[in-house]
Amino acid sequence: MIGETATCGDARTLDEVTTQNTFQPNPDSFDKLYRGEPAVEGAPKPTGVPWDIRAAQPRLMELEALGGISGEVLDIGCGLGDNAIFLASRGHSVTALDGSPAAIEQARDRAGKAGVSVNFNVADATNLTGYDGRFDTVVDSALYHCLEPDGRHAYAAGLYRATRPGARWHLYCFSDAEVNGLVAPIGSVSESSIRDTLTANGWRIDFLGPTTYLASAGGFGSLGESVPPEVADQMPPEVHEQMADLRRRFDVIADLLDGDRVHLPFTVVHAHRVD
Ligand SMILES: C[S@@+](CC[C@H](N)C(=O)[O-])C[C@H]1O[C@@H](n2cnc3c(N)ncnc32)[C@H](O)[C@@H]1O
């Protein structure tokens, strides 16, 4: 099955399921997840936060070691803060923003326990009013694919205003590729769409290519078959099936994983601000 276009238990291929995917999470559903509450009424409680690996992303740590982070840093859509905490522990001055008050509260707690200082605040990535001309490096670890196409344009334009001449933007988002048959659970973004959006909003792409993102398989426990029928009925069928397929695959490889960590298919983009 590895390297092939696998089927999802029906006539559709993974490729078809991935490209049909238009389901997007919203800020309220994120906040509920961080509070341990079901995203919609009737759904089971979340089994965890799928991206909470209690450490910085390995690819981001490597980027930092290679000198990719400099000046004033913005971690946008920072979630529970582990990337920002890692960057601060390496001596960087970091502002970390997220739309979820619950995430920011927990991120502040983690930073306090780690003994590092990060400027955490609640903010909407598509409206960064008040942050004009502040940042030299932007880190986006899995925020971009959470936004609607219009929101991505507002976000890219807002980041242009929030940064200084020469600023760099490192963007990591779900791709439409696969890792050993594992596909993005929701909202992958095509390469051409990323190129169009960034270029139209004053960013030049220096590199765009495949990478992986480490996630927690346990955090995906409420996907798939465990979703009650009345909730599944509210989801686009292809999204429900895609999530169920991902859950089945996690179950098959569970004994082979390092802890419960799984690699998911991502795109990495390194861009700089056109002055
Ligand atoms: C997949 S999580 C990634 C979290 C973190 N960057 C990481 O890699 O662990 C996406 C994050 O983006 C946040 N988010 C989604 N839409 C947002 C928006 N419009 N403004 C700010 N944050 C947003 C969510 O609350 C969530 O914490």
The ligand as an SDF file (V2000), in Angstrom:
LIG
                    3D

 27 29  0  0  0  0  0  0  0  0999 V2000
   -3.1310   23.1320   14.2200 C   0  0  0  0  0  0  0  0  0  0  0  0
   -2.9750   24.2750   15.5090 S   0  0  0  0  0  0  0  0  0  0  0  0
   -1.2210   24.5320   15.5620 C   0  0  0  0  0  0  0  0  0  0  0  0
   -0.7390   25.0820   16.8730 C   0  0  0  0  0  0  0  0  0  0  0  0
    0.7850   25.3010   16.9750 C   0  0  0  0  0  0  0  0  0  0  0  0
    1.2670   26.2800   16.0560 N   0  0  0  0  0  0  0  0  0  0  0  0
    1.5290   24.0000   16.8060 C   0  0  0  0  0  0  0  0  0  0  0  0
    2.1410   23.7490   15.7650 O   0  0  0  0  0  0  0  0  0  0  0  0
    1.4750   23.1960   17.7610 O   0  0  0  0  0  0  0  0  0  0  0  0
   -3.5810   25.7680   14.7490 C   0  0  0  0  0  0  0  0  0  0  0  0
   -3.7120   26.9260   15.7270 C   0  0  0  0  0  0  0  0  0  0  0  0
   -4.1390   28.0980   15.0170 O   0  0  0  0  0  0  0  0  0  0  0  0
   -5.0770   28.7850   15.8110 C   0  0  0  0  0  0  0  0  0  0  0  0
   -5.9320   29.5940   14.9100 N   0  0  0  0  0  0  0  0  0  0  0  0
   -6.8190   29.1620   13.9940 C   0  0  0  0  0  0  0  0  0  0  0  0
   -7.3690   30.1940   13.3530 N   0  0  0  0  0  0  0  0  0  0  0  0
   -6.8060   31.3220   13.8700 C   0  0  0  0  0  0  0  0  0  0  0  0
   -6.9390   32.7090   13.6160 C   0  0  0  0  0  0  0  0  0  0  0  0
   -7.7800   33.1920   12.6830 N   0  0  0  0  0  0  0  0  0  0  0  0
   -6.2030   33.5800   14.3450 N   0  0  0  0  0  0  0  0  0  0  0  0
   -5.3320   33.1300   15.2960 C   0  0  0  0  0  0  0  0  0  0  0  0
   -5.1570   31.8240   15.5740 N   0  0  0  0  0  0  0  0  0  0  0  0
   -5.8830   30.9340   14.8720 C   0  0  0  0  0  0  0  0  0  0  0  0
   -5.8480   27.7230   16.5540 C   0  0  0  0  0  0  0  0  0  0  0  0
   -6.4680   28.2110   17.7220 O   0  0  0  0  0  0  0  0  0  0  0  0
   -4.7390   26.7000   16.8300 C   0  0  0  0  0  0  0  0  0  0  0  0
   -4.1440   26.9400   18.0740 O   0  0  0  0  0  0  0  0  0  0  0  0
  1  2  1  0
  2  3  1  0
  2 10  1  0
  3  4  1  0
  4  5  1  0
  5  6  1  0
  5  7  1  0
  7  8  2  0
  7  9  1  0
 10 11  1  0
 11 12  1  0
 11 26  1  0
 12 13  1  0
 13 14  1  0
 13 24  1  0
 14 15  1  0
 14 23  1  0
 15 16  2  0
 16 17  1  0
 17 18  1  0
 17 23  2  0
 18 19  1  0
 18 20  2  0
 20 21  1  0
 21 22  2  0
 22 23  1  0
 24 25  1  0
 24 26  1  0
 26 27  1  0
M  CHG  2   2   1   9  -1
M  END
$$$$
